[in-house]
Amino acid sequence: MSNDLTKTWGKDPHKIVIDEYACLLIPLYFIPQRILPLAITFVLFRIFDIIKPWPIRKLEDLPGGWGVMLDDLGAAIYTTVVILIIMALVKL
């Protein structure tokens, strides 16, 4: 028996968002706990999660829950890199 909900609810069901919450914690770990860096990090993560630049879109094609989780992990990695570059260039 499979516990894969993608068979029932479709690819990346919007009823479950724990993957977004879990992956958003990755870039949040690297930033200071102030409102501006938090807001920028959240917006960047949502942008990367929605537009899915290369190769994140390819990760989404992985079967079952792997694709659902790894595309968010890719967005978290992109966000982490960009926010660290921003923080190095601008004092946030």
RATAWO-V423172 format. One record per residue. RES is the residue in three letters. SS is DSSP state (H for helix, E for strand, L for the rest). PHI is phi in whole degrees, -180 to 180 (NA if undefined). NEAR is the number of other ideal C-beta (glycine too) atoms within 12 Angstrom. Layout:
RES,SS,PHI,NEAR
RES,SS,PHI,NEAR
This chain:
MET,L,NA,4
SER,L,-102,10
ASN,L,-98,9
ASP,L,-75,19
LEU,L,-74,19
THR,H,-65,23
LYS,H,-69,15
THR,H,-91,13
TRP,H,-102,14
GLY,L,94,15
LYS,L,-68,21
ASP,L,49,30
PRO,L,-63,19
HIS,L,-79,14
LYS,L,-74,13
ILE,L,-117,21
VAL,L,-123,17
ILE,H,-63,17
ASP,H,-66,32
GLU,H,-66,27
TYR,H,-62,17
ALA,H,-63,21
CYS,H,-76,32
LEU,H,-65,31
LEU,H,-64,21
ILE,H,-62,27
PRO,H,-67,36
LEU,H,-64,25
TYR,H,-62,19
PHE,L,-95,25
ILE,L,-113,29
PRO,L,-69,17
GLN,L,-85,12
ARG,L,-131,14
ILE,H,-62,12
LEU,H,-64,18
PRO,H,-62,26
LEU,H,-63,22
ALA,H,-65,16
ILE,H,-63,26
THR,H,-63,37
PHE,H,-61,25
VAL,H,-64,21
LEU,H,-60,32
PHE,H,-61,38
ARG,H,-64,23
ILE,H,-61,19
PHE,H,-64,35
ASP,H,-70,36
ILE,H,-82,19
ILE,H,-82,17
LYS,L,46,23
PRO,L,-65,22
TRP,L,-60,13
PRO,L,-97,18
ILE,H,-59,28
ARG,H,-60,21
LYS,H,-68,15
LEU,H,-63,29
GLU,H,-62,30
ASP,L,-80,18
LEU,L,-63,21
PRO,L,-70,16
GLY,H,60,21
GLY,H,-69,24
TRP,H,-60,21
GLY,H,-65,25
VAL,H,-62,34
MET,H,-82,28
LEU,H,-72,28
ASP,H,-69,34
ASP,H,-72,36
LEU,H,-64,30
GLY,H,-61,34
ALA,H,-63,39
ALA,H,-67,35
ILE,H,-67,27
TYR,H,-58,33
THR,H,-61,38
THR,H,-61,27
VAL,H,-62,22
VAL,H,-66,26
ILE,H,-68,35
LEU,H,-68,24
ILE,H,-66,17
ILE,H,-60,22
MET,H,-67,22
ALA,H,-73,13
LEU,H,-87,10
VAL,L,-129,12
LYS,L,-76,10
LEU,L,-96,21
